[in-house]
């Protein structure tokens, strides 16, 4: 469920100066929704599992992960085990590098020399996407009806 108070605050304050006021002045709820939904901010998103598996093979990551499961650092061993489970589970269709926790785990494996920095950069490049303001705010997609509801409320 969309947080209408958060949407109202966004539209009233326009912190990114996207121009909501001009659209509202002309009565265009559709234009406000379009401004919120337009992908314009760089970020990261899901990578289908097949390119992830190719990346793992290209960089020889699986043997490194297997070895890291024996690390004397429990957090590294745990991350390595989870990474192996993620790519081995046929029910997981993608690796979402847009999740902060996944980025933290990837960084930890780079710092621990399990994954080369160049390999992690390649993976993140593969997961690069453009995000909308609505996505950044956790609203997914905002409709003109929702904008109207906020404007009228």
HUFEN-V221131 format. One record per helix or strand of 3 or more residues. SS is the DSSP state (helix for helix, strand for strand). FROM is the first residue (numbers start at 1). LEN is the number of residues. If there is no record, write none. Layout:
SS:FROM:LEN
SS:FROM:LEN
This chain:
helix:4:10
helix:20:6
helix:29:9
strand:41:4
strand:46:3
helix:49:11
helix:61:8
helix:74:15
strand:94:3
helix:100:12
helix:117:10
strand:128:4
helix:133:4
helix:144:9
